[in-house]
Amino acid sequence: DTGVSQDPRHKITKRGQNVTFRCDPISEHNRLYWYRQTLGQGPEFLTYFQNEAQLEKSRLLSDRFSAERPKGSFSTLEIQRTEQGDSAMYLCASSLQGQPQHFGDGTRLSIL
Amino acid sequence: QKEVEQDPGPLSVPEGAIVSLNCTYSNSAFQYFMWYRQYSRKGPELLMYTYSSGNKEDGRFTAQVDKSSKYISLFIRDSQPSDSATYLCAMKDTNAGKSTFGDGTTLTVKP
């Protein structure tokens, strides 16, 4: 069990640029989740997949955000035309259905 | 009002103290209750996972759920400086994929 892996750990970009983050879940887990966390707040749900199907999206996930899990293994989260308010920690988690979620160490996004 | 409320602290205790952390919630559909520990610049680490009401013990940690009061607690016995972190409660209902988190309580255990 190598845990949930996220890449990169830190991304600095200019406002208006596109960014993409990757998450590799625990290998046998069929569910994968994306959350966003800002300083002093708990993680806020963005979206989740069961295998390759995206089953739920939060209204926080504007049309600038898109997530994929093409083969039911790793997932990517893309943010287009980044804004200052997108600065946050983006957390990925995985689980088996009905089991608790295990988190990676996140990608910290800083918008200049 | 948030679905899950958690006192942000900060909470400071001497080494060896018993720590009590609490959350209240409003959604009666929540059936699964979790506690996570988060160190600075790290992801949340699962500590305890309970279903419905009752107590669960794991080493120095005890989780309690009182669904009638919509109140959950985490107790840490013999606290250590390495327990210094932010503690997040989380909960979900049976049919949901997502978990709903509190905003965390920051704990410092002083040697």
Interface residues (C-beta under 8 A of the other chain):
Chain A: V4 Q6 R31 Y33 G40 Q41 G42 P43 E44 F45 Y48 Q50 L55 E56 S58 L91 A93 P100 Q101 H102 F103 G104 D105 G106 R108
Chain B: V4 Q6 P8 Y32 M34 Y36 R41 K42 G43 P44 E45 L46 Y49 L88 A90 A96 G97 K98 S99 T100 F101 G102 D103 G104
